[in-house]
């Protein structure tokens, strides 16, 4: 599933038995084997890591309906659906 974006830079070659992470796009390729080595993410990106989703159970939320995740505030209750919608805790 690796498509090298630059022959001189790409270090992952399918013919050598080394493939990109499943979290990388199939047309974007990667620089190495890990989820942090994708040129482009298949689903979401959290910091430099490609992830399958921005699940609250992982302490993440989606930033403004983009394909980027961010960390929930440490005091957000991840057992309540949609409790985390941003980086700060809102008291009600």
C-alpha positions as CSV (number, residue, x, y, z in Angstrom):
1,X,0.0,0.0,0.0
2,X,3.0,2.3,-0.2
3,X,3.1,4.8,-3.0
4,X,6.4,6.7,-2.8
5,X,6.0,10.4,-3.3
6,X,9.7,10.9,-4.1
7,X,12.0,8.1,-5.2
8,X,15.0,9.6,-3.5
9,X,13.3,10.3,-0.2
10,X,10.8,7.5,0.2
11,X,12.2,4.8,2.5
12,X,9.2,2.4,2.4
13,X,9.0,0.1,-0.7
14,X,6.2,-2.4,-1.1
15,X,8.5,-4.6,-3.2
16,X,10.9,-4.9,-0.3
17,X,8.1,-6.1,2.0
18,X,7.9,-2.8,3.9
19,X,4.5,-1.1,3.7
20,X,2.9,2.0,5.1
21,X,0.6,2.0,8.1
22,X,-3.1,1.3,7.4
23,X,-3.7,4.8,8.8
24,X,-1.9,6.4,5.7
25,X,-3.7,7.2,2.5
26,X,-3.0,4.7,-0.2
27,X,-2.1,7.5,-2.7
28,X,-0.1,9.6,-0.3
29,X,2.6,7.1,0.8
30,X,4.8,7.4,3.8
31,X,8.3,8.0,5.1
32,X,8.5,5.0,7.3
33,X,6.4,2.3,9.0
34,X,4.6,4.0,11.8
35,X,1.3,6.0,12.1
36,X,3.5,9.1,12.5
37,X,5.2,8.5,9.1
38,X,2.3,9.1,6.8
39,X,2.5,11.8,4.1
40,X,-1.3,12.1,4.5
41,X,-3.8,10.5,6.9
42,X,-6.6,8.2,5.8
43,X,-8.9,9.4,8.5
44,X,-7.7,11.8,11.2
45,X,-4.5,13.4,12.5
46,X,-3.7,14.0,16.2
47,X,-0.5,16.0,16.4
48,X,1.9,14.1,14.1
49,X,0.0,10.8,14.5
50,X,-2.6,9.4,12.1
51,X,-5.6,7.8,13.9
52,X,-8.8,6.1,12.9
53,X,-11.0,8.4,14.8
54,X,-11.2,11.3,17.3
55,X,-13.0,9.2,20.0
56,X,-13.8,10.7,23.3
57,X,-12.9,7.4,24.9
58,X,-9.4,8.2,23.8
59,X,-9.6,11.7,25.2
60,X,-9.9,13.4,21.8
61,X,-12.3,15.6,19.9
62,X,-12.6,16.8,16.3
63,X,-11.5,20.3,15.6
64,X,-14.2,22.3,13.8
65,X,-15.3,19.3,11.7
66,X,-11.8,19.0,10.1
67,X,-9.8,15.9,9.9
68,X,-7.7,17.0,12.9
69,X,-8.1,15.8,16.5
70,X,-7.0,17.5,19.7
71,X,-6.7,16.5,23.3
72,X,-9.8,17.0,25.6
73,X,-9.4,18.9,28.8
74,X,-8.2,16.4,31.5
75,X,-11.3,17.0,33.6
76,X,-13.8,16.2,30.7
77,X,-16.0,13.2,31.5
78,X,-15.4,10.8,28.7
79,X,-18.3,8.6,29.8
80,X,-20.8,11.2,28.6
81,X,-21.4,11.5,24.9
82,X,-20.3,14.8,23.5
83,X,-18.9,16.0,26.8
84,X,-15.7,17.1,25.2
85,X,-16.1,19.6,22.4
86,X,-12.9,21.6,22.9
87,X,-9.7,22.0,24.9
88,X,-11.2,23.7,28.0
89,X,-13.7,22.6,30.6
90,X,-17.0,24.5,30.5
91,X,-18.9,24.6,33.8
92,X,-22.7,24.6,33.7
